[in-house]
Amino acid sequence: MSLRDAQQAVDRWIGEFEEGYFPPLANVARLTEEVGELAREINHRFGPKPKKPSEPDDSIAMELADILFVVICIANSQGLDLDDAFAQMMAKVTSRDAGRWTRKAR
């Protein structure tokens, strides 16, 4: 699924509700919450703080998917095309950072 396909799927789902998209600041607050949940999962898995036995075993992949969903909601509410934006970002980093690191031998 491309980012454009994902944006369309989210837009169809959101379109089923009268409320539509949350306002931008509410979505940024949601994004911050989701990034915090990802940080918690990363800390549990790789950091010094193990989970309590009573805590559910959440997934880093699902936390990343939650973040992506909110990012898509923000993009859709602002009329942005994430496929285009991501292509522009990749062009920027591949040209800007072309000589920054040593490349792997192939």
N, C-alpha and C positions, 0 to 999 in steps of 0.2 A: 504494500500500500504506500503510495507516494504521500508526501505531506499534503499535496492538493486534495488527494482522495480522503485523507484523514480530516482535512478541514471541511470538506463537503459532508462527510458522515456526521461530524459533530454539529454542523449547521442544521442538517436534517433533524437530528435528535433534539437540539435546542428549540427548533421551530415548532415542535409539538407542544410547547408550553407558552402560555400567554405572557409570562414574565420576560421571556427571551434571555439575552445575555445579562449578567450582572454588570454594573457600572465598572469602568476601568480600575478605580481605586479598590473596589471590593475584590476584583480579580487579582490585583497585585497582592492584597492581603491573603487571598487563598493560595497564591503561588508561594508566598513566604511560608505559610503553614506547611505546604507540601515539601518545600526544600528542607524545612526543619525535620519533617518525618524521614526524609532521605538521610539527613545527617545523623539522625538517631540510629537508623539501620546500619549505616556505615560504621558508626562508633561501636555498636554492638558486635558487628562482625569482625572489625579490624582494630578496634580501639581497646582501651583497658576496662570498659564497662560492659560486663556480660549482662544478658537479659535475666530477669527474674523468672523462675520456673512458671509463674502464673501468666507471663506475658505471651501473646501470640507470636508465632514465628512468621513475621512479615517478610516480604520479598523486596530486594533492592530493585529488581526489574519493575515490580508493580508501583513502587514509589516513583521511579523515573517515568512510568506511563502516566501516573497522576499529574506529574509536573508537565508533561507534554500536553495532556488534555487541557490544563489551565492556560498554557501558552497558546494553544490553538484557539481557545475561547477569546483570549485577548486579541489575537491576530484577526479573528473573524469579526469581532465587534468593531474593530478599527478598519476593516476592509483591506487587510494586508494579505499578500500571497507569500506564504512561507517557502514554497519551492523557489520562487524568485529571490527572496531575501537570503535563503540558505546558499543558493548558487553564488550570489554576490559576496557573501561572507567567505565562502571557500576560495573564490578568486582572490579576495583580499589577502587571506592568510597564506595561500600558496605562493603569491608573488612577494608579499612583505617578508615572509619568514623562510623564503627559499634557501638562504644560506645560513640560517641561524643554527641549525643542528646538523650533526653528522648523520648522513643517510645510511640505512642498512645496506650491506652488500647484497646484491641479487644474483 
